Amino acid sequence: MEQTLAQLIRNRRTVKPAAMNGQKIQDDTIRELLSLADWAPTHGYTEPWYFVVFSGDKVIQFCKDHAELYKTYTPTSQFIPGNYEKLQQQGDLASHIIAICMKRGDNPKIPEIEEIAAVACAVQNMWLAATELQLAAYWGSGGMTYHPAMQDYLGLRDDDKVLGFFYLGHTDNGVPEGRRIKPLTEKVKWM
């Protein structure tokens, strides 16, 4: 059933990787999602989005590597074995993991926050397209996401940023019911 844009926006949900079923998504489908991400708005045409796609065996390898980064760079007093195990297993049922990165444009007049916002818009494009295809999606930012070691792992420069990881797959569960905590009237002021 084809959905209108308004329905897609209202039906977009987070489905955590543990709720995915291990069924694979064709790489061509992922390429189409990325091509739609590429049409996000961007100030000064900097197009700051940069994605590193892990598929096949690389999904499991990335999760193991992420867990090892956590183990290596977390002080012993703060190391939590459960977090280590979760990072190792996070992608076990996911089809693909996409590192969401921001590569800073060359125009210093464009504030970093606008570059980050452009990347977020690119992810929203992917997420809405995934929703239309009835794919499960999750944007995670735990573990070593914001640590310089992850930047190095992904081959980023010092002024680039990792903004999270986009897990994609299929789920046998229905998507959760949507809800908002605060009414829209508390979030809008008309002048």
Contacts in CASP RR format, 6 or more apart in sequence:
PFRMAT RR
TARGET T0000
AUTHOR 0000-0000-0000
METHOD contacts of the structure
MODEL  1
MEQTLAQLIRNRRTVKPAAMNGQKIQDDTIRELLSLADWAPTHGYTEPWY
FVVFSGDKVIQFCKDHAELYKTYTPTSQFIPGNYEKLQQQGDLASHIIAI
CMKRGDNPKIPEIEEIAAVACAVQNMWLAATELQLAAYWGSGGMTYHPAM
QDYLGLRDDDKVLGFFYLGHTDNGVPEGRRIKPLTEKVKWM
2 132 0 8 1.000
3 11 0 8 1.000
3 131 0 8 1.000
3 132 0 8 1.000
5 128 0 8 1.000
8 128 0 8 1.000
8 131 0 8 1.000
8 132 0 8 1.000
9 128 0 8 1.000
10 178 0 8 1.000
11 131 0 8 1.000
11 175 0 8 1.000
12 127 0 8 1.000
12 128 0 8 1.000
12 131 0 8 1.000
13 131 0 8 1.000
13 175 0 8 1.000
13 176 0 8 1.000
13 178 0 8 1.000
14 137 0 8 1.000
14 138 0 8 1.000
14 139 0 8 1.000
15 136 0 8 1.000
15 137 0 8 1.000
15 138 0 8 1.000
15 171 0 8 1.000
15 173 0 8 1.000
15 175 0 8 1.000
16 138 0 8 1.000
17 90 0 8 1.000
17 91 0 8 1.000
17 92 0 8 1.000
17 93 0 8 1.000
17 94 0 8 1.000
17 138 0 8 1.000
17 167 0 8 1.000
18 93 0 8 1.000
19 93 0 8 1.000
19 136 0 8 1.000
19 171 0 8 1.000
19 173 0 8 1.000
20 91 0 8 1.000
20 93 0 8 1.000
20 94 0 8 1.000
20 95 0 8 1.000
20 136 0 8 1.000
20 167 0 8 1.000
20 169 0 8 1.000
20 170 0 8 1.000
20 171 0 8 1.000
21 93 0 8 1.000
21 169 0 8 1.000
21 170 0 8 1.000
21 171 0 8 1.000
21 172 0 8 1.000
22 92 0 8 1.000
22 93 0 8 1.000
22 94 0 8 1.000
22 95 0 8 1.000
22 169 0 8 1.000
22 170 0 8 1.000
23 95 0 8 1.000
23 169 0 8 1.000
23 170 0 8 1.000
24 56 0 8 1.000
24 95 0 8 1.000
24 169 0 8 1.000
25 95 0 8 1.000
25 96 0 8 1.000
25 135 0 8 1.000
25 168 0 8 1.000
25 169 0 8 1.000
25 170 0 8 1.000
27 55 0 8 1.000
29 133 0 8 1.000
29 135 0 8 1.000
30 53 0 8 1.000
30 55 0 8 1.000
30 96 0 8 1.000
30 98 0 8 1.000
30 168 0 8 1.000
32 129 0 8 1.000
33 126 0 8 1.000
33 129 0 8 1.000
33 130 0 8 1.000
33 168 0 8 1.000
34 51 0 8 1.000
34 53 0 8 1.000
34 98 0 8 1.000
34 126 0 8 1.000
36 125 0 8 1.000
36 126 0 8 1.000
36 129 0 8 1.000
37 49 0 8 1.000
37 51 0 8 1.000
37 122 0 8 1.000
37 123 0 8 1.000
37 125 0 8 1.000
37 126 0 8 1.000
38 47 0 8 1.000
38 49 0 8 1.000
38 122 0 8 1.000
39 125 0 8 1.000
40 49 0 8 1.000
40 118 0 8 1.000
40 119 0 8 1.000
40 121 0 8 1.000
40 122 0 8 1.000
40 124 0 8 1.000
40 125 0 8 1.000
41 118 0 8 1.000
41 121 0 8 1.000
42 48 0 8 1.000
42 118 0 8 1.000
43 110 0 8 1.000
43 114 0 8 1.000
43 115 0 8 1.000
43 118 0 8 1.000
44 107 0 8 1.000
44 110 0 8 1.000
46 105 0 8 1.000
46 106 0 8 1.000
46 107 0 8 1.000
46 110 0 8 1.000
46 115 0 8 1.000
46 118 0 8 1.000
47 118 0 8 1.000
48 102 0 8 1.000
48 103 0 8 1.000
48 104 0 8 1.000
48 105 0 8 1.000
48 115 0 8 1.000
48 116 0 8 1.000
48 118 0 8 1.000
48 119 0 8 1.000
49 100 0 8 1.000
49 101 0 8 1.000
49 102 0 8 1.000
49 103 0 8 1.000
49 118 0 8 1.000
49 119 0 8 1.000
49 122 0 8 1.000
50 101 0 8 1.000
50 102 0 8 1.000
50 103 0 8 1.000
50 156 0 8 1.000
50 160 0 8 1.000
51 98 0 8 1.000
51 99 0 8 1.000
51 100 0 8 1.000
51 101 0 8 1.000
52 98 0 8 1.000
52 99 0 8 1.000
52 101 0 8 1.000
52 154 0 8 1.000
53 96 0 8 1.000
53 97 0 8 1.000
53 98 0 8 1.000
53 99 0 8 1.000
54 61 0 8 1.000
54 62 0 8 1.000
54 96 0 8 1.000
54 97 0 8 1.000
54 98 0 8 1.000
54 99 0 8 1.000
55 95 0 8 1.000
55 96 0 8 1.000
56 95 0 8 1.000
56 96 0 8 1.000
59 91 0 8 1.000
59 94 0 8 1.000
59 95 0 8 1.000
59 96 0 8 1.000
59 97 0 8 1.000
60 91 0 8 1.000
60 92 0 8 1.000
62 97 0 8 1.000
63 87 0 8 1.000
63 88 0 8 1.000
63 89 0 8 1.000
63 90 0 8 1.000
63 91 0 8 1.000
63 92 0 8 1.000
63 97 0 8 1.000
64 88 0 8 1.000
65 153 0 8 1.000
66 87 0 8 1.000
66 88 0 8 1.000
66 90 0 8 1.000
66 143 0 8 1.000
66 144 0 8 1.000
66 150 0 8 1.000
67 84 0 8 1.000
67 85 0 8 1.000
67 87 0 8 1.000
67 88 0 8 1.000
69 144 0 8 1.000
69 147 0 8 1.000
69 149 0 8 1.000
69 150 0 8 1.000
69 153 0 8 1.000
70 79 0 8 1.000
70 83 0 8 1.000
70 84 0 8 1.000
70 87 0 8 1.000
70 143 0 8 1.000
70 144 0 8 1.000
71 79 0 8 1.000
71 84 0 8 1.000
72 149 0 8 1.000
73 144 0 8 1.000
73 147 0 8 1.000
73 149 0 8 1.000
83 143 0 8 1.000
87 143 0 8 1.000
87 144 0 8 1.000
90 167 0 8 1.000
91 97 0 8 1.000
91 167 0 8 1.000
93 169 0 8 1.000
94 167 0 8 1.000
94 168 0 8 1.000
94 169 0 8 1.000
95 168 0 8 1.000
95 169 0 8 1.000
95 170 0 8 1.000
96 167 0 8 1.000
96 168 0 8 1.000
96 169 0 8 1.000
97 165 0 8 1.000
97 166 0 8 1.000
97 167 0 8 1.000
97 168 0 8 1.000
98 126 0 8 1.000
98 165 0 8 1.000
98 166 0 8 1.000
98 168 0 8 1.000
99 154 0 8 1.000
99 162 0 8 1.000
99 164 0 8 1.000
99 165 0 8 1.000
99 166 0 8 1.000
100 119 0 8 1.000
100 123 0 8 1.000
100 139 0 8 1.000
100 162 0 8 1.000
100 163 0 8 1.000
100 164 0 8 1.000
100 165 0 8 1.000
100 166 0 8 1.000
101 119 0 8 1.000
101 154 0 8 1.000
101 156 0 8 1.000
101 160 0 8 1.000
101 161 0 8 1.000
101 162 0 8 1.000
101 163 0 8 1.000
102 115 0 8 1.000
102 116 0 8 1.000
102 118 0 8 1.000
102 119 0 8 1.000
102 160 0 8 1.000
102 161 0 8 1.000
102 163 0 8 1.000
103 156 0 8 1.000
103 157 0 8 1.000
103 160 0 8 1.000
104 112 0 8 1.000
104 115 0 8 1.000
104 157 0 8 1.000
104 159 0 8 1.000
104 160 0 8 1.000
104 161 0 8 1.000
105 115 0 8 1.000
116 161 0 8 1.000
116 163 0 8 1.000
119 163 0 8 1.000
120 163 0 8 1.000
123 139 0 8 1.000
123 163 0 8 1.000
123 166 0 8 1.000
126 137 0 8 1.000
126 166 0 8 1.000
127 137 0 8 1.000
127 139 0 8 1.000
127 166 0 8 1.000
130 136 0 8 1.000
130 137 0 8 1.000
130 168 0 8 1.000
131 137 0 8 1.000
134 170 0 8 1.000
135 168 0 8 1.000
135 169 0 8 1.000
135 170 0 8 1.000
136 167 0 8 1.000
136 168 0 8 1.000
136 169 0 8 1.000
136 170 0 8 1.000
136 171 0 8 1.000
137 166 0 8 1.000
137 167 0 8 1.000
137 168 0 8 1.000
137 169 0 8 1.000
138 166 0 8 1.000
138 167 0 8 1.000
139 164 0 8 1.000
139 165 0 8 1.000
139 166 0 8 1.000
139 167 0 8 1.000
140 164 0 8 1.000
140 165 0 8 1.000
140 166 0 8 1.000
140 167 0 8 1.000
141 163 0 8 1.000
141 164 0 8 1.000
141 165 0 8 1.000
142 164 0 8 1.000
144 150 0 8 1.000
145 162 0 8 1.000
145 163 0 8 1.000
145 164 0 8 1.000
145 165 0 8 1.000
146 161 0 8 1.000
146 162 0 8 1.000
148 158 0 8 1.000
150 162 0 8 1.000
151 157 0 8 1.000
151 158 0 8 1.000
151 160 0 8 1.000
151 161 0 8 1.000
151 162 0 8 1.000
154 162 0 8 1.000
156 162 0 8 1.000
END
